[in-house]
Amino acid sequence: MKIRHANLLNIIGRPAKYGGVTIVPAEVELEGMSFSPSYPLAEIPVDRIPPILRLPIERHYDVAWVRARLPHAFGISPVPTEIEKTLLSVGFVAVADGQEEGVAFECSDYYGKTSLIFSDK
């Protein structure tokens, strides 16, 4: 499989499908030098956020919920990261149905607020 703007180092769990996309937990090395959080979980419209997650988002500790869901959703239990001010940093590759190219990203937090991180390329 070809991965856009990243190197796939290892697949680490089981894939999950949602909305025509297969998401695979993986060790990835994003291309580039500078990475910024994008697509913060807190910016999802409130009517699309499960009630159990609304308080953690409001109080900025949603990473605890995200981290707790990973074993169930993907069969992985990531260890805490050594990145300053970050608890979680785990890679994924998303592949749309019928495509042979995947898009790598990381799911990470900053002070408990979870976002996705993509290559700056």
Sequence and secondary structure as in RCSB ss.txt:
>XXXX:A:sequence
MKIRHANLLNIIGRPAKYGGVTIVPAEVELEGMSFSPSYPLAEIPVDRIPPILRLPIERHYDVAWVRARLPHAFG
ISPVPTEIEKTLLSVGFVAVADGQEEGVAFECSDYYGKTSLIFSDK
>XXXX:A:secstr
 EEETEEEEEE S  EEETTEEEEEEEEEESSS   EES GGGS GGGS HHHHHHHHTT HHHHHHHHHHHHHS
       STT S EEEEEEEETT SEEEEEEEEEETTEEEEE    
